Amino acid sequence: MVEVYIDGASAGDPGPSGAGVFINNNGSVERYTFPLGKMNNHEAEFVSFLKAMEICVEKGYRIVSVRTDSKAVVGAVEKEFVKKEKYRVIFEKGLELSKQLDLFFIKWIPSKENRADELARRAIRENGEMNE
């Protein structure tokens, strides 16, 4: 089983944002940062979910366990629904990709356990570097 940690972060509401994805594939670690430009934290969290699902499908992972500190993302996946239109398109793309996996799990974890947290914060900083 592939363990995937996701996190989205924003420096403002809205503000410079980033997404991080940390993957542990039987001891082989992958780290991804995605500078997202200006958005709010919830939007960045949903983008991190989408990016993780894109990576997992592209790499052919079949059994995936996602961990996130976003209760909004976990709740949306469990209900297969997100209320706010702003997040719906991003979420639905990620959900469709998750259905291509043989097994998909999502679990809420405390922020201090989220191995993607530093990656998301690094992605925020990369927004500024892109504009230099």
C-alpha positions as a printed Julia matrix, in Angstrom:
132×3 Matrix{Float64}:
   0.0    0.0     0.0
   1.23   3.48   -0.9
   0.98   6.09    1.88
   0.25   9.59    0.63
   0.32  12.71    2.81
  -1.23  15.87    1.38
  -1.36  19.45    2.58
  -2.37  22.82    1.25
  -1.36  26.13    2.8
  -1.92  29.84    2.25
  -0.16  32.92    3.57
  -3.33  35.03    3.66
  -7.0   34.63    2.85
  -6.5   34.66   -0.07
  -2.76  34.83   -0.41
   0.26  33.07   -1.87
  -0.51  29.36   -1.64
   1.08  26.0    -2.12
   0.37  22.3    -2.06
   2.61  19.53   -0.86
   2.46  15.79   -1.54
   4.63  13.28    0.34
   4.53   9.67   -0.87
   5.97   6.61    0.85
   5.9    3.69   -1.56
   7.27   0.77    0.47
  10.22   2.83    1.72
  10.78   4.77   -1.5
   9.98   8.41   -0.73
   8.74  11.03   -3.19
   8.25  14.72   -2.37
   6.34  17.23   -4.48
   5.74  20.97   -4.11
   3.22  22.93   -6.14
   3.21  26.76   -5.98
  -0.44  27.7    -6.58
  -0.47  31.47   -6.84
  -3.15  33.34   -4.9
  -5.99  31.36   -3.27
  -7.36  30.51    0.16
  -6.31  27.62    2.39
  -9.33  25.39    1.65
  -8.79  25.72   -2.09
  -5.1   24.81   -1.63
  -6.13  21.73    0.39
  -8.43  20.54   -2.41
  -5.7   21.17   -5.0
  -3.29  19.04   -2.93
  -5.84  16.2    -3.07
  -6.16  16.56   -6.86
  -2.37  16.68   -7.38
  -1.9   13.56   -5.25
  -4.51  11.64   -7.22
  -2.94  12.73  -10.53
   0.46  11.46   -9.35
  -0.93   8.15   -8.07
  -2.83   7.4   -11.28
   0.09   8.48  -13.48
   2.5    6.22  -11.58
   0.08   3.29  -11.65
  -0.35   2.96   -7.9
  -3.28   0.64   -7.15
  -3.76   0.73   -3.35
  -3.47   4.19   -1.83
  -3.99   5.52    1.69
  -4.18   9.32    1.88
  -3.59  11.2     5.1
  -4.49  14.87    5.52
  -5.08  17.38    8.29
  -7.96  18.91    6.28
 -11.32  17.92    7.74
 -12.94  19.64    4.74
 -11.21  17.31    2.27
 -11.85  14.17    4.34
 -15.54  15.1     4.76
 -15.95  15.86    1.07
 -14.39  12.54    0.03
 -16.49  10.56    2.52
 -19.7   12.25    1.29
 -18.5   12.44   -2.33
 -19.77  16.01   -2.29
 -18.46  19.51   -1.71
 -20.86  22.37   -1.17
 -18.88  25.38   -2.37
 -18.81  25.8    -6.12
 -15.3   27.27   -5.88
 -13.9   23.88   -4.81
 -16.28  21.56   -6.66
 -14.47  21.27  -10.0
 -11.1   20.62   -8.33
 -12.64  18.1    -5.93
 -14.64  16.22   -8.56
 -11.53  15.74  -10.73
  -9.64  14.32   -7.76
 -12.54  12.08   -6.76
 -12.84  10.66  -10.29
  -9.13   9.87  -10.31
  -9.4    8.16   -6.91
 -12.03   5.84   -8.37
  -9.44   4.57  -10.88
  -7.51   3.01   -7.99
  -8.22  -0.54   -6.82
  -8.43   0.6    -3.19
  -8.48   4.16   -1.88
  -8.59   5.26    1.74
  -8.51   8.72    3.28
  -7.86   9.51    6.92
  -7.7   12.7     8.97
  -4.49  13.19   10.96
  -3.32  16.02   13.25
  -1.22  18.71   11.56
   1.89  17.73   13.51
   1.77  14.26   11.9
   1.37  15.57    8.35
   4.58  14.85    6.46
   3.45  17.13    3.61
   3.19  20.25    5.81
   6.73  21.52    5.16
   6.32  20.8     1.43
   3.2   22.99    1.28
   4.97  25.81    3.13
   7.96  25.48    0.79
   5.58  25.77   -2.19
   4.27  29.07   -0.78
   7.83  30.42   -0.77
   8.34  29.15   -4.34
   5.52  31.47   -5.49
   7.79  34.45   -4.77
  10.76  32.81   -6.46
   8.7   32.34   -9.64
   8.11  36.11   -9.8
  11.75  37.12   -9.29
